[in-house]
Amino acid sequence: MILQNDDRKIMTKILEIIGFVLLGIMTLSFVGALQPTIEPGLSPLFWGCAGATLMILIYRKRKRKQDEKKN
């Protein structure tokens, strides 16, 4: 499946929005606002959001390198 330029721009915006949401959840989880019964800090929710954000960053970097090779 080959994405066209408009589709790539939409996909990029969606990934950015998801990344910002994950970053917000990660921050709230770190300070203990989302899970008050669990000790604030490095909870499983924090690590899940951190891992998902890292995967988005790696995916975007790989796509950027592929685009540079094509051009």
Secondary structure, DSSP 4 states (H G I P E B T S, - for coil): -PPPHHHHHHHHHHHHHHHHHHHHHHHHHHHTSS-TTSPSSS-HHHHHHHHHHHHHHHHHHHHHHHHHHH-
